[in-house]
Amino acid sequence: MSLRSQRRMAAEILGVGEERVWINPERMEDVEAAITREDIRRLIHEGVIRKNKEKGVSRARARIIHEKRRRGKRRGIGSRSGSRRTRMDSDRLWVEKIRVLRRRLRELKENRLISTRVYRQLYLKAKSGVFKSTADLHRYIEVHGLRRRR
């Protein structure tokens, strides 16, 4: 009652491994009687023999984690690998920072809180990377007394 040769032939015909060949338990006699490849092909056509689906790795957990990351979760210090520079493009960081600083300098000049001359000095300092943030810029203005007197 061994079906090893039938299973082997079916695997070759279906182009899969022997483990993935499914044989209908109710039609065992028919499979036993099949001794040629033509018989096996006929049984495959009838649906007595078929190939099982390939087992894969489920992406369900990966999808859940991806969705959580999109919502800003799972991004704490323990989840990070790589330095801050690696994770955030340094060019992009610079562009964002300099735009904010220049916008603030423009506002200060337009609201006549600093003179045009001071604006130009601070603009060049911002360009050379002196200020870390707008708070740092304001601190510098206060410490050096650059605010225009009323």
Backbone as JSON Lines, residues from 0, in Angstrom:
{"i":0,"aa":"M","n":[0.81,-1.2,0.0],"ca":[0.0,0.0,0.0],"c":[0.86,1.26,0.0]}
{"i":1,"aa":"S","n":[2.17,1.09,-0.28],"ca":[3.06,2.25,-0.32],"c":[2.83,3.02,-1.61]}
{"i":2,"aa":"L","n":[2.75,4.34,-1.48],"ca":[2.51,5.2,-2.65],"c":[3.75,6.02,-2.98]}
{"i":3,"aa":"R","n":[4.93,5.5,-2.61],"ca":[6.15,6.29,-2.77],"c":[6.44,6.61,-4.24]}
{"i":4,"aa":"S","n":[6.31,5.62,-5.09],"ca":[6.63,5.88,-6.5],"c":[5.6,6.83,-7.13]}
{"i":5,"aa":"Q","n":[4.31,6.65,-6.74],"ca":[3.26,7.55,-7.26],"c":[3.49,8.99,-6.77]}
{"i":6,"aa":"R","n":[3.86,9.12,-5.5],"ca":[4.11,10.44,-4.92],"c":[5.32,11.09,-5.62]}
{"i":7,"aa":"R","n":[6.35,10.28,-5.87],"ca":[7.55,10.79,-6.54],"c":[7.21,11.27,-7.94]}
{"i":8,"aa":"M","n":[6.46,10.46,-8.71],"ca":[6.08,10.84,-10.08],"c":[5.23,12.1,-10.08]}
{"i":9,"aa":"A","n":[4.27,12.16,-9.15],"ca":[3.38,13.33,-9.05],"c":[4.2,14.58,-8.75]}
{"i":10,"aa":"A","n":[5.18,14.44,-7.85],"ca":[6.03,15.58,-7.49],"c":[6.79,16.08,-8.7]}
{"i":11,"aa":"E","n":[7.31,15.16,-9.51],"ca":[8.04,15.55,-10.71],"c":[7.12,16.25,-11.71]}
{"i":12,"aa":"I","n":[5.93,15.69,-11.9],"ca":[4.99,16.27,-12.87],"c":[4.53,17.66,-12.42]}
{"i":13,"aa":"L","n":[4.23,17.78,-11.12],"ca":[3.74,19.06,-10.59],"c":[4.88,20.07,-10.39]}
{"i":14,"aa":"G","n":[6.11,19.59,-10.38],"ca":[7.26,20.48,-10.21],"c":[7.42,20.98,-8.79]}
{"i":15,"aa":"V","n":[7.08,20.12,-7.82],"ca":[7.21,20.48,-6.41],"c":[7.92,19.33,-5.69]}
{"i":16,"aa":"G","n":[8.19,19.53,-4.39],"ca":[8.77,18.46,-3.58],"c":[7.71,17.45,-3.21]}
{"i":17,"aa":"E","n":[8.16,16.26,-2.8],"ca":[7.22,15.19,-2.45],"c":[6.34,15.56,-1.26]}
{"i":18,"aa":"E","n":[6.86,16.4,-0.38],"ca":[6.1,16.8,0.81],"c":[4.84,17.62,0.44]}
{"i":19,"aa":"R","n":[4.91,18.31,-0.7],"ca":[3.78,19.17,-1.09],"c":[2.74,18.47,-1.94]}
{"i":20,"aa":"V","n":[2.91,17.17,-2.17],"ca":[1.93,16.42,-2.97],"c":[0.82,15.95,-2.03]}
{"i":21,"aa":"W","n":[-0.42,16.31,-2.36],"ca":[-1.59,15.89,-1.57],"c":[-2.35,14.83,-2.37]}
{"i":22,"aa":"I","n":[-2.64,13.71,-1.69],"ca":[-3.38,12.63,-2.32],"c":[-4.68,12.46,-1.55]}
{"i":23,"aa":"N","n":[-5.79,12.43,-2.28],"ca":[-7.11,12.29,-1.66],"c":[-7.2,10.94,-0.95]}
{"i":24,"aa":"P","n":[-7.4,10.93,0.38],"ca":[-7.44,9.66,1.12],"c":[-8.6,8.75,0.7]}
{"i":25,"aa":"E","n":[-9.66,9.31,0.16],"ca":[-10.82,8.5,-0.24],"c":[-10.59,7.78,-1.57]}
{"i":26,"aa":"R","n":[-9.59,8.19,-2.35],"ca":[-9.34,7.57,-3.65],"c":[-7.99,6.86,-3.68]}
{"i":27,"aa":"M","n":[-7.58,6.29,-2.54],"ca":[-6.28,5.63,-2.43],"c":[-6.14,4.46,-3.43]}
{"i":28,"aa":"E","n":[-7.23,3.71,-3.64],"ca":[-7.15,2.54,-4.53],"c":[-6.78,2.97,-5.95]}
{"i":29,"aa":"D","n":[-7.39,4.09,-6.4],"ca":[-7.11,4.58,-7.75],"c":[-5.63,4.97,-7.89]}
{"i":30,"aa":"V","n":[-5.1,5.61,-6.82],"ca":[-3.71,6.05,-6.86],"c":[-2.78,4.83,-6.85]}
{"i":31,"aa":"E","n":[-3.15,3.82,-6.06],"ca":[-2.34,2.59,-6.02],"c":[-2.3,1.92,-7.4]}
{"i":32,"aa":"A","n":[-3.41,1.96,-8.1],"ca":[-3.5,1.32,-9.41],"c":[-2.72,2.08,-10.47]}
{"i":33,"aa":"A","n":[-2.47,3.35,-10.25],"ca":[-1.76,4.18,-11.23],"c":[-0.28,3.82,-11.22]}
{"i":34,"aa":"I","n":[0.2,3.3,-12.36],"ca":[1.62,2.91,-12.4],"c":[2.4,3.68,-13.45]}
{"i":35,"aa":"T","n":[1.71,4.36,-14.34],"ca":[2.42,5.14,-15.36],"c":[2.25,6.64,-15.09]}
{"i":36,"aa":"R","n":[3.12,7.41,-15.74],"ca":[3.03,8.87,-15.59],"c":[1.71,9.38,-16.17]}
{"i":37,"aa":"E","n":[1.23,8.71,-17.21],"ca":[-0.03,9.1,-17.83],"c":[-1.18,8.94,-16.82]}
{"i":38,"aa":"D","n":[-1.15,7.83,-16.05],"ca":[-2.17,7.6,-15.01],"c":[-2.13,8.72,-13.97]}
{"i":39,"aa":"I","n":[-0.91,9.08,-13.57],"ca":[-0.75,10.13,-12.56],"c":[-1.28,11.47,-13.1]}
{"i":40,"aa":"R","n":[-0.98,11.77,-14.37],"ca":[-1.48,13.01,-14.98],"c":[-3.0,13.04,-14.99]}
{"i":41,"aa":"R","n":[-3.61,11.9,-15.28],"ca":[-5.07,11.79,-15.3],"c":[-5.64,12.07,-13.9]}
{"i":42,"aa":"L","n":[-5.0,11.5,-12.88],"ca":[-5.46,11.71,-11.5],"c":[-5.3,13.18,-11.08]}
{"i":43,"aa":"I","n":[-4.23,13.82,-11.54],"ca":[-4.03,15.24,-11.25],"c":[-5.15,16.04,-11.91]}
{"i":44,"aa":"H","n":[-5.47,15.68,-13.15],"ca":[-6.53,16.37,-13.88],"c":[-7.88,16.2,-13.17]}
{"i":45,"aa":"E","n":[-8.13,15.01,-12.6],"ca":[-9.38,14.74,-11.88],"c":[-9.41,15.4,-10.51]}
{"i":46,"aa":"G","n":[-8.26,15.84,-10.02],"ca":[-8.2,16.49,-8.71],"c":[-7.95,15.53,-7.57]}
{"i":47,"aa":"V","n":[-7.62,14.28,-7.89],"ca":[-7.31,13.3,-6.84],"c":[-5.96,13.62,-6.23]}
{"i":48,"aa":"I","n":[-5.03,14.03,-7.08],"ca":[-3.71,14.46,-6.62],"c":[-3.57,15.94,-6.95]}
{"i":49,"aa":"R","n":[-3.07,16.69,-5.98],"ca":[-2.8,18.11,-6.25],"c":[-1.65,18.58,-5.36]}
{"i":50,"aa":"K","n":[-1.15,19.76,-5.66],"ca":[-0.03,20.26,-4.84],"c":[-0.57,21.18,-3.75]}
{"i":51,"aa":"N","n":[0.01,21.05,-2.57],"ca":[-0.36,21.92,-1.45],"c":[0.27,23.29,-1.65]}
{"i":52,"aa":"K","n":[-0.32,24.29,-1.01],"ca":[0.23,25.64,-1.08],"c":[1.56,25.68,-0.34]}
{"i":53,"aa":"E","n":[2.4,26.58,-0.83],"ca":[3.7,26.77,-0.18],"c":[3.49,27.48,1.14]}
{"i":54,"aa":"K","n":[4.2,27.01,2.17],"ca":[4.11,27.71,3.46],"c":[5.08,28.87,3.43]}
{"i":55,"aa":"G","n":[4.61,30.05,3.79],"ca":[5.46,31.23,3.81],"c":[5.48,31.85,5.19]}
{"i":56,"aa":"V","n":[6.22,32.92,5.32],"ca":[6.27,33.64,6.59],"c":[5.16,34.68,6.55]}
{"i":57,"aa":"S","n":[4.34,34.68,7.58],"ca":[3.21,35.61,7.63],"c":[3.7,37.04,7.82]}
{"i":58,"aa":"R","n":[3.11,37.96,7.07],"ca":[3.47,39.38,7.19],"c":[2.51,40.12,8.11]}
{"i":59,"aa":"A","n":[1.6,39.4,8.74],"ca":[0.58,40.05,9.57],"c":[1.22,40.9,10.67]}
{"i":60,"aa":"R","n":[2.17,40.33,11.4],"ca":[2.82,41.08,12.49],"c":[3.59,42.27,11.93]}
{"i":61,"aa":"A","n":[4.25,42.06,10.79],"ca":[5.02,43.15,10.17],"c":[4.1,44.3,9.79]}
{"i":62,"aa":"R","n":[2.91,43.98,9.28],"ca":[1.96,45.03,8.89],"c":[1.49,45.82,10.11]}
{"i":63,"aa":"I","n":[1.24,45.11,11.21],"ca":[0.79,45.79,12.44],"c":[1.86,46.74,12.94]}
{"i":64,"aa":"I","n":[3.13,46.27,12.96],"ca":[4.24,47.1,13.43],"c":[4.42,48.31,12.51]}
{"i":65,"aa":"H","n":[4.31,48.09,11.21],"ca":[4.46,49.18,10.24],"c":[3.39,50.26,10.48]}
{"i":66,"aa":"E","n":[2.16,49.83,10.71],"ca":[1.06,50.76,10.97],"c":[1.32,51.57,12.23]}
{"i":67,"aa":"K","n":[1.83,50.89,13.28],"ca":[2.13,51.59,14.54],"c":[3.23,52.62,14.34]}
{"i":68,"aa":"R","n":[4.25,52.24,13.54],"ca":[5.34,53.18,13.28],"c":[4.82,54.4,12.52]}
{"i":69,"aa":"R","n":[3.86,54.17,11.6],"ca":[3.28,55.3,10.87],"c":[2.59,56.26,11.82]}
{"i":70,"aa":"R","n":[2.06,55.71,12.9],"ca":[1.37,56.56,13.88],"c":[2.32,57.15,14.91]}
{"i":71,"aa":"G","n":[3.62,56.85,14.76],"ca":[4.62,57.45,15.65],"c":[4.98,56.6,16.84]}
{"i":72,"aa":"K","n":[4.48,55.38,16.92],"ca":[4.82,54.49,18.04],"c":[6.11,53.74,17.71]}
{"i":73,"aa":"R","n":[6.65,53.06,18.68],"ca":[7.82,52.17,18.52],"c":[9.03,52.89,17.94]}
{"i":74,"aa":"R","n":[9.18,54.16,18.3],"ca":[10.33,54.91,17.78],"c":[11.19,55.45,18.9]}
{"i":75,"aa":"G","n":[11.07,54.84,20.08],"ca":[11.84,55.29,21.24],"c":[13.32,54.99,21.1]}
{"i":76,"aa":"I","n":[14.1,55.4,22.09],"ca":[15.55,55.25,22.04],"c":[15.95,53.79,21.93]}
{"i":77,"aa":"G","n":[15.22,52.89,22.6],"ca":[15.54,51.47,22.56],"c":[15.34,50.83,21.2]}
{"i":78,"aa":"S","n":[14.54,51.45,20.34],"ca":[14.25,50.89,19.02],"c":[15.2,51.4,17.95]}
{"i":79,"aa":"R","n":[16.07,52.33,18.33],"ca":[16.91,52.98,17.32],"c":[18.25,52.28,17.19]}
{"i":80,"aa":"S","n":[18.7,52.17,15.94],"ca":[20.08,51.75,15.71],"c":[20.67,52.76,14.75]}
{"i":81,"aa":"G","n":[21.82,53.27,15.07],"ca":[22.42,54.33,14.27],"c":[22.3,55.67,14.98]}
{"i":82,"aa":"S","n":[23.25,56.54,14.69],"ca":[23.28,57.84,15.36],"c":[22.18,58.75,14.81]}
{"i":83,"aa":"R","n":[22.05,59.92,15.41],"ca":[21.02,60.86,14.96],"c":[21.3,61.3,13.53]}
{"i":84,"aa":"R","n":[22.58,61.47,13.23],"ca":[22.96,61.88,11.87],"c":[22.6,60.82,10.85]}
{"i":85,"aa":"T","n":[22.73,59.57,11.25],"ca":[22.4,58.47,10.34],"c":[20.91,58.44,10.06]}
{"i":86,"aa":"R","n":[20.12,58.66,11.09],"ca":[18.67,58.53,10.98],"c":[18.04,59.71,10.26]}
{"i":87,"aa":"M","n":[18.64,60.89,10.42],"ca":[18.08,62.09,9.77],"c":[19.16,62.68,8.88]}
{"i":88,"aa":"D","n":[18.85,62.92,7.64],"ca":[19.8,63.45,6.68],"c":[20.31,64.81,7.14]}
{"i":89,"aa":"S","n":[21.63,64.94,7.27],"ca":[22.2,66.18,7.82],"c":[21.93,67.37,6.9]}
{"i":90,"aa":"D","n":[21.91,67.14,5.59],"ca":[21.6,68.24,4.66],"c":[20.19,68.77,4.91]}
{"i":91,"aa":"R","n":[19.26,67.84,5.08],"ca":[17.85,68.21,5.31],"c":[17.71,68.98,6.63]}
{"i":92,"aa":"L","n":[18.42,68.51,7.67],"ca":[18.39,69.19,8.97],"c":[18.87,70.63,8.82]}
{"i":93,"aa":"W","n":[19.97,70.8,8.09],"ca":[20.53,72.14,7.89],"c":[19.54,73.04,7.17]}
{"i":94,"aa":"V","n":[18.93,72.53,6.11],"ca":[17.98,73.33,5.33],"c":[16.82,73.8,6.22]}
{"i":95,"aa":"E","n":[16.28,72.87,7.01],"ca":[15.16,73.23,7.89],"c":[15.58,74.29,8.91]}
{"i":96,"aa":"K","n":[16.77,74.11,9.51],"ca":[17.24,75.04,10.54],"c":[17.49,76.42,9.97]}
{"i":97,"aa":"I","n":[18.19,76.49,8.82],"ca":[18.55,77.8,8.25],"c":[17.32,78.56,7.77]}
{"i":98,"aa":"R","n":[16.32,77.83,7.26],"ca":[15.09,78.5,6.81],"c":[14.38,79.14,7.99]}
{"i":99,"aa":"V","n":[14.32,78.44,9.12],"ca":[13.66,78.97,10.32],"c":[14.4,80.21,10.8]}
{"i":100,"aa":"L","n":[15.74,80.13,10.85],"ca":[16.54,81.26,11.33],"c":[16.37,82.48,10.42]}
{"i":101,"aa":"R","n":[16.4,82.25,9.12],"ca":[16.27,83.37,8.17],"c":[14.89,84.0,8.23]}
{"i":102,"aa":"R","n":[13.88,83.15,8.41],"ca":[12.51,83.67,8.54],"c":[12.42,84.57,9.79]}
{"i":103,"aa":"R","n":[13.02,84.1,10.91],"ca":[12.97,84.88,12.15],"c":[13.73,86.19,12.0]}
{"i":104,"aa":"L","n":[14.88,86.16,11.35],"ca":[15.66,87.38,11.12],"c":[14.86,88.38,10.28]}
{"i":105,"aa":"R","n":[14.19,87.88,9.24],"ca":[13.37,88.74,8.39],"c":[12.27,89.41,9.21]}
{"i":106,"aa":"E","n":[11.61,88.61,10.07],"ca":[10.54,89.16,10.92],"c":[11.08,90.27,11.82]}
{"i":107,"aa":"L","n":[12.24,90.01,12.44],"ca":[12.83,91.0,13.34],"c":[13.16,92.29,12.59]}
{"i":108,"aa":"K","n":[13.65,92.17,11.36],"ca":[13.99,93.35,10.56],"c":[12.73,94.11,10.14]}
{"i":109,"aa":"E","n":[11.71,93.36,9.7],"ca":[10.46,94.0,9.25],"c":[9.72,94.68,10.4]}
{"i":110,"aa":"N","n":[9.8,94.09,11.59],"ca":[9.16,94.7,12.77],"c":[10.05,95.74,13.43]}
{"i":111,"aa":"R","n":[11.16,96.06,12.76],"ca":[12.09,97.09,13.2],"c":[12.63,96.83,14.61]}
{"i":112,"aa":"L","n":[12.86,95.56,14.92],"ca":[13.45,95.21,16.21],"c":[14.98,95.17,16.11]}
{"i":113,"aa":"I","n":[15.48,94.98,14.89],"ca":[16.92,95.07,14.65],"c":[17.14,95.93,13.4]}
{"i":114,"aa":"S","n":[18.32,96.55,13.32],"ca":[18.62,97.41,12.17],"c":[19.04,96.54,10.99]}
{"i":115,"aa":"T","n":[19.07,97.15,9.82],"ca":[19.46,96.43,8.6],"c":[20.9,95.94,8.72]}
{"i":116,"aa":"R","n":[21.73,96.76,9.34],"ca":[23.15,96.42,9.5],"c":[23.3,95.19,10.4]}
{"i":117,"aa":"V","n":[22.59,95.2,11.52],"ca":[22.62,94.07,12.46],"c":[22.03,92.83,11.77]}
{"i":118,"aa":"Y","n":[20.96,93.04,11.01],"ca":[20.34,91.93,10.26],"c":[21.37,91.23,9.38]}
{"i":119,"aa":"R","n":[22.15,92.04,8.65],"ca":[23.15,91.49,7.73],"c":[24.22,90.71,8.5]}
{"i":120,"aa":"Q","n":[24.66,91.26,9.64],"ca":[25.68,90.57,10.46],"c":[25.15,89.23,10.95]}
{"i":121,"aa":"L","n":[23.93,89.26,11.48],"ca":[23.33,88.03,12.03],"c":[23.05,87.01,10.93]}
{"i":122,"aa":"Y","n":[22.66,87.53,9.75],"ca":[22.38,86.65,8.61],"c":[23.63,85.84,8.26]}
{"i":123,"aa":"L","n":[24.76,86.52,8.21],"ca":[26.03,85.86,7.87],"c":[26.46,84.89,8.98]}
{"i":124,"aa":"K","n":[26.18,85.26,10.22],"ca":[26.5,84.36,11.34],"c":[25.63,83.1,11.26]}
{"i":125,"aa":"A","n":[24.38,83.29,10.94],"ca":[23.47,82.14,10.79],"c":[23.97,81.24,9.66]}
{"i":126,"aa":"K","n":[24.4,81.86,8.58],"ca":[24.88,81.11,7.42],"c":[26.12,80.28,7.78]}
{"i":127,"aa":"S","n":[26.96,80.83,8.66],"ca":[28.18,80.11,9.03],"c":[27.95,79.1,10.17]}
{"i":128,"aa":"G","n":[26.7,78.99,10.61],"ca":[26.37,77.94,11.58],"c":[26.62,78.31,13.03]}
{"i":129,"aa":"V","n":[26.56,79.6,13.35],"ca":[26.8,80.05,14.73],"c":[25.63,79.68,15.64]}
{"i":130,"aa":"F","n":[24.41,79.79,15.12],"ca":[23.21,79.59,15.97],"c":[22.63,78.2,15.79]}
{"i":131,"aa":"K","n":[22.28,77.6,16.94],"ca":[21.67,76.26,16.9],"c":[20.18,76.35,16.62]}
{"i":132,"aa":"S","n":[19.56,77.42,17.13],"ca":[18.1,77.54,17.03],"c":[17.72,79.01,17.12]}
{"i":133,"aa":"T","n":[16.41,79.27,17.0],"ca":[15.95,80.65,17.13],"c":[16.14,81.15,18.55]}
{"i":134,"aa":"A","n":[16.0,80.25,19.51],"ca":[16.22,80.63,20.92],"c":[17.66,81.08,21.1]}
{"i":135,"aa":"D","n":[18.58,80.37,20.47],"ca":[20.0,80.7,20.53],"c":[20.24,82.06,19.87]}
{"i":136,"aa":"L","n":[19.57,82.31,18.77],"ca":[19.67,83.6,18.07],"c":[19.21,84.74,18.97]}
{"i":137,"aa":"H","n":[18.05,84.56,19.63],"ca":[17.51,85.6,20.52],"c":[18.44,85.83,21.71]}
{"i":138,"aa":"R","n":[19.01,84.76,22.23],"ca":[19.96,84.85,23.35],"c":[21.15,85.71,22.92]}
{"i":139,"aa":"Y","n":[21.66,85.45,21.73],"ca":[22.81,86.19,21.21],"c":[22.47,87.68,21.08]}
{"i":140,"aa":"I","n":[21.27,87.96,20.56],"ca":[20.83,89.36,20.39],"c":[20.77,90.07,21.74]}
{"i":141,"aa":"E","n":[20.22,89.39,22.75],"ca":[20.08,89.98,24.1],"c":[21.44,90.22,24.73]}
{"i":142,"aa":"V","n":[22.31,89.19,24.67],"ca":[23.62,89.28,25.33],"c":[24.47,90.39,24.71]}
{"i":143,"aa":"H","n":[24.42,90.55,23.41],"ca":[25.24,91.54,22.72],"c":[24.54,92.89,22.53]}
{"i":144,"aa":"G","n":[23.35,93.01,23.07],"ca":[22.62,94.28,23.02],"c":[22.38,94.78,21.6]}
{"i":145,"aa":"L","n":[21.97,93.89,20.72],"ca":[21.76,94.26,19.31],"c":[20.34,94.71,19.01]}
{"i":146,"aa":"R","n":[19.43,94.54,19.99],"ca":[18.04,94.95,19.78],"c":[17.98,96.48,19.65]}
{"i":147,"aa":"R","n":[17.24,96.96,18.7],"ca":[17.14,98.39,18.44],"c":[16.41,99.08,19.6]}
{"i":148,"aa":"R","n":[16.97,100.2,20.0],"ca":[16.36,100.96,21.11],"c":[15.2,101.79,20.58]}
{"i":149,"aa":"R","n":[14.12,101.89,21.36],"ca":[12.92,102.63,20.91],"c":[13.09,104.12,21.06]}
